[in-house]
Amino acid sequence: MKAAVSCKNVTKRYAGFSLENLNLEIPAGTIVGFVGENGAGKTTTIKAILNLVQPDQGSITVLGEDSQRLSRSTKEKIGVVFDGCHLPKELKTGQVEKILSAMYSKWDAACFQRLAGKFRLDKEKRVKELSRGMQMKLAIAAALSHQPELLLLDEATSGLDPIVRDEILDIFLEFLQEEENTIFLSSHIISDIEKVADYVAFIHKGKLVFMEEKDLLKETYGLISCRKEEADQIPEDLVAGSRTSAFNTTLLIRGREEASKIFHREVPAASMEDIMLYLSKGDAR
């Protein structure tokens, strides 16, 4: 499958933190959810893709070009929304549209007007007068209206109420109706990822733990509580993480079907939060 973004052995070191040997491919035409705790390396990864920080080693290609030498036409194919609105605060919504339309060769005024209407953006209000939710809607409308092929979203829905988030997620799914369009969605709101993502990439302490199809994760990982004697019978290669209390052991299973045969009962599917929690904090076996 063609990759919209390809990161190979990307490393970026800071005092107290490092992104280590990141190998990540974002398939074109998909939504990839990028999850991990605060400080895991999500924003550093996105900034490296955008060449806002330069890796100490490794390489990144974006839409087929070296990320450090992107052509103007390729840059115009990338839409970006960070966790805050970075448009000039004194501008009115209508002025934002006017300025951006002059900057992008493929600016779609009809798309911006449609989204502004859907989001109920007042063109006479200044950016600083908008609520956080309205500012994020404006940033998303702006990012979508220059007809990007790749949308990079860094916590773009964080801090928004569930109704607003749901509305924005539906807009993202509309964007994916164009087969070549791709979204890389960083979020700590797991329910958002579960709703829209095709793939899930999990990063922990600067290292990529997995990149898997979302549906395959649900089929593969299970969570079951049992007696310690039962837990000891499970082959180590099936146990992805565990937690032991005075009364029982809870196992994160990688291989639900095989484990179900050993337990002689169904191993329930693990939630995305369970998978992240046990892989990052569960006891190793």
MIKE-223476 format. One line per 8 residues: number of its first residue (from 1); for each residue x, y, z of C-alpha. Coordinates in Angstrom, 1 decimal, always signed. Layout:
N
NUM = X,Y,Z  ...
END
This chain:
285
1 = +0.0,+0.0,+0.0  +1.3,+3.5,-0.9  +2.5,+5.5,+2.1  +1.5,+9.1,+2.6  +4.2,+9.4,+5.2  +7.2,+7.2,+5.9  +9.5,+7.6,+8.9  +12.6,+5.4,+8.9
9 = +14.8,+5.1,+12.0  +13.9,+8.6,+13.1  +15.6,+9.7,+16.3  +15.3,+13.1,+18.0  +17.0,+13.6,+21.4  +16.3,+16.3,+24.0  +17.4,+16.6,+27.6  +15.3,+14.1,+29.5
17 = +13.5,+12.7,+26.4  +14.3,+11.0,+23.1  +12.3,+9.8,+20.2  +14.1,+6.5,+19.4  +14.4,+4.8,+16.0  +10.8,+5.5,+15.0  +9.7,+3.4,+12.0  +6.2,+4.4,+11.0
25 = +4.3,+4.3,+7.7  +1.0,+6.1,+7.3  -0.9,+4.4,+4.4  -2.5,+6.7,+1.9  -6.3,+6.8,+2.0  -6.6,+5.9,+5.7  -7.1,+7.5,+9.1  -4.2,+6.6,+11.5
33 = -4.9,+7.3,+15.2  -1.7,+8.2,+17.0  -2.0,+7.5,+20.8  +0.2,+7.6,+23.8  +0.5,+9.4,+27.2  +1.4,+13.1,+27.4  +5.1,+13.4,+26.7  +5.3,+10.1,+24.8
41 = +6.5,+11.8,+21.6  +3.4,+12.4,+19.6  +4.0,+16.1,+19.0  +7.7,+15.6,+18.4  +6.8,+13.1,+15.7  +4.4,+15.4,+14.0  +6.9,+18.3,+14.1  +9.5,+16.1,+12.6
49 = +7.2,+15.1,+9.8  +6.6,+18.9,+9.1  +10.3,+19.6,+9.4  +9.6,+22.0,+12.4  +12.3,+20.0,+14.2  +15.1,+18.2,+12.4  +15.8,+14.6,+13.5  +19.3,+13.7,+14.8
57 = +19.1,+10.7,+12.5  +16.8,+8.9,+10.1  +14.7,+10.0,+7.2  +11.1,+11.1,+6.5  +9.2,+11.2,+3.3  +5.9,+13.1,+2.9  +3.7,+12.4,-0.2  +6.8,+11.0,-1.9
65 = +9.2,+13.8,-1.1  +12.0,+14.2,+1.4  +10.4,+16.1,+4.4  +13.3,+18.5,+4.5  +13.0,+19.5,+0.8  +9.3,+19.7,+0.2  +8.3,+21.5,-2.9  +5.7,+24.3,-2.7
73 = +3.1,+22.3,-4.4  +3.5,+19.4,-1.9  +3.4,+21.8,+1.1  +0.1,+23.0,-0.2  -1.2,+19.4,-0.1  -0.6,+19.3,+3.7  -3.2,+20.6,+6.2  -2.2,+21.0,+9.8
81 = -4.2,+21.6,+13.0  -2.4,+21.8,+16.3  -4.0,+21.8,+19.8  -4.7,+25.5,+19.6  -5.7,+28.1,+17.0  -2.5,+29.8,+15.8  -4.3,+32.3,+13.5  -3.7,+36.0,+14.3
89 = -6.0,+36.9,+17.1  -7.0,+40.3,+15.8  -8.3,+39.0,+12.5  -12.0,+38.6,+11.8  -13.1,+35.2,+10.5  -13.9,+36.8,+7.1  -10.4,+38.3,+7.0  -8.8,+34.9,+7.7
97 = -10.6,+33.5,+4.7  -9.5,+36.5,+2.5  -5.8,+36.2,+3.5  -5.7,+32.4,+3.1  -7.3,+32.4,-0.2  -4.5,+34.6,-1.5  -1.9,+32.2,+0.0  -3.1,+28.9,-1.5
105 = -3.4,+28.2,-5.2  -6.2,+25.7,-4.7  -8.2,+27.6,-2.1  -11.8,+26.4,-2.2  -14.0,+29.3,-1.1  -17.2,+27.2,-1.4  -15.7,+24.6,+1.0  -14.8,+27.3,+3.5
113 = -18.2,+28.9,+3.4  -19.9,+25.6,+3.7  -17.8,+24.7,+6.8  -18.2,+28.2,+8.3  -21.9,+27.8,+8.0  -21.9,+24.3,+9.4  -19.7,+25.4,+12.3  -21.8,+28.6,+12.8
121 = -18.7,+30.8,+12.5  -19.5,+34.5,+12.7  -17.4,+36.3,+10.0  -17.5,+39.5,+11.9  -16.0,+38.1,+15.1  -12.3,+38.3,+15.8  -10.4,+35.2,+16.4  -9.7,+36.2,+20.0
129 = -13.4,+36.6,+20.6  -14.2,+33.0,+19.7  -14.5,+30.3,+22.2  -11.8,+27.5,+22.1  -14.3,+25.2,+20.4  -15.0,+27.9,+17.7  -11.3,+28.6,+17.3  -10.6,+24.9,+16.6
137 = -13.5,+24.8,+14.2  -12.0,+27.8,+12.3  -8.6,+26.2,+12.2  -10.1,+23.0,+10.9  -12.2,+24.8,+8.3  -9.0,+26.7,+7.1  -7.0,+23.4,+7.0  -9.6,+21.6,+4.9
145 = -10.3,+24.5,+2.5  -7.0,+24.5,+0.6  -7.8,+21.0,-0.6  -5.0,+19.1,+1.2  -4.3,+15.4,+0.6  -2.7,+14.9,+4.0  -4.2,+16.2,+7.2  -2.0,+16.2,+10.3
153 = -4.0,+16.8,+13.6  -2.2,+17.1,+16.9  -4.8,+16.9,+19.7  -7.2,+19.0,+17.5  -10.3,+17.7,+19.4  -8.9,+17.9,+22.9  -10.8,+20.2,+25.3  -13.9,+20.2,+23.1
161 = -17.3,+18.9,+24.3  -18.5,+15.6,+23.0  -21.1,+17.1,+20.6  -18.5,+19.4,+19.0  -16.0,+16.5,+18.7  -18.5,+14.2,+17.1  -19.4,+16.9,+14.6  -15.7,+17.4,+13.7
169 = -15.1,+13.7,+13.4  -17.9,+13.4,+10.9  -16.2,+16.1,+8.9  -12.9,+14.1,+8.9  -14.8,+11.0,+7.6  -16.2,+13.2,+4.8  -12.7,+14.2,+4.0  -11.7,+10.5,+3.6
177 = -14.3,+10.0,+0.9  -11.6,+11.1,-1.5  -9.6,+7.9,-1.8  -6.1,+9.5,-1.8  -6.8,+11.7,+1.3  -5.1,+10.7,+4.5  -5.4,+11.7,+8.1  -2.9,+11.3,+10.9
185 = -4.8,+12.0,+14.1  -2.9,+12.4,+17.4  -5.2,+12.3,+20.4  -5.4,+11.1,+24.0  -9.2,+10.8,+23.6  -9.4,+7.1,+22.8  -13.1,+7.1,+22.0  -12.4,+9.5,+19.0
193 = -9.7,+7.1,+17.7  -12.0,+4.1,+18.1  -14.7,+5.8,+16.2  -12.8,+6.9,+13.1  -9.4,+5.3,+12.8  -8.4,+2.5,+10.4  -5.1,+2.0,+12.0  -3.8,+2.7,+15.5
201 = -0.1,+3.6,+16.3  +0.8,+3.5,+20.0  +3.9,+5.3,+21.2  +5.3,+5.0,+24.7  +8.3,+6.9,+26.1  +9.5,+7.8,+22.6  +9.3,+4.3,+21.2  +6.6,+2.9,+18.8
209 = +5.0,+0.0,+20.6  +2.8,-1.1,+17.7  +1.1,+0.0,+14.5  -1.9,-2.2,+13.8  -5.3,-2.3,+12.1  -7.9,-1.2,+14.6  -10.2,-4.1,+13.9  -7.2,-6.6,+14.2
217 = -6.4,-5.1,+17.6  -9.9,-5.9,+18.9  -9.6,-9.5,+17.5  -6.1,-10.1,+18.9  -6.1,-8.5,+22.4  -8.2,-9.7,+25.3  -8.4,-9.1,+29.0  -9.2,-11.7,+31.5
225 = -9.0,-12.1,+35.3  -8.1,-15.5,+36.7  -6.5,-17.3,+39.6  -2.7,-17.1,+39.7  -2.6,-20.9,+39.1  -4.5,-20.4,+35.8  -2.3,-17.5,+34.8  +0.8,-19.6,+35.2
233 = -0.5,-22.1,+32.6  -0.6,-19.4,+29.9  +2.4,-19.5,+27.5  +4.5,-16.3,+27.9  +4.2,-15.4,+24.2  +0.5,-14.9,+24.7  +0.8,-12.6,+27.7  +1.3,-8.9,+26.7
241 = +1.0,-7.6,+30.2  -0.3,-8.5,+33.6  -1.4,-7.2,+37.0  -1.5,-9.3,+40.1  -3.5,-8.5,+43.3  -3.8,-10.5,+46.5  -6.9,-12.3,+45.0  -6.3,-12.8,+41.3
249 = -4.2,-11.9,+38.2  -5.5,-9.9,+35.3  -3.8,-10.7,+32.0  -3.7,-8.8,+28.7  -3.7,-11.5,+26.2  -2.2,-11.3,+22.7  -4.0,-14.1,+21.0  -7.6,-14.3,+22.3
257 = -8.6,-17.4,+20.3  -5.7,-19.6,+21.5  -6.0,-18.4,+25.1  -9.8,-19.2,+25.1  -9.0,-22.8,+24.4  -6.6,-22.9,+27.3  -9.1,-21.2,+29.7  -12.0,-23.2,+28.3
265 = -14.0,-20.0,+28.1  -14.1,-16.9,+26.0  -11.4,-14.2,+26.6  -13.3,-10.9,+26.3  -11.9,-8.3,+23.9  -9.7,-5.6,+25.5  -10.5,-2.0,+25.1  -8.0,+0.4,+23.5
273 = -7.5,+2.0,+26.9  -6.8,-1.5,+28.4  -4.2,-2.3,+25.7  -2.4,+1.0,+26.3  -2.5,+0.7,+30.1  -1.2,-2.8,+30.3  +1.4,-2.4,+27.6  +2.8,+0.8,+29.2
281 = +2.3,+0.0,+32.9  +1.4,-3.7,+33.3  +4.0,-6.1,+34.9  +6.2,-7.8,+32.4  +6.1,-11.6,+32.4
END
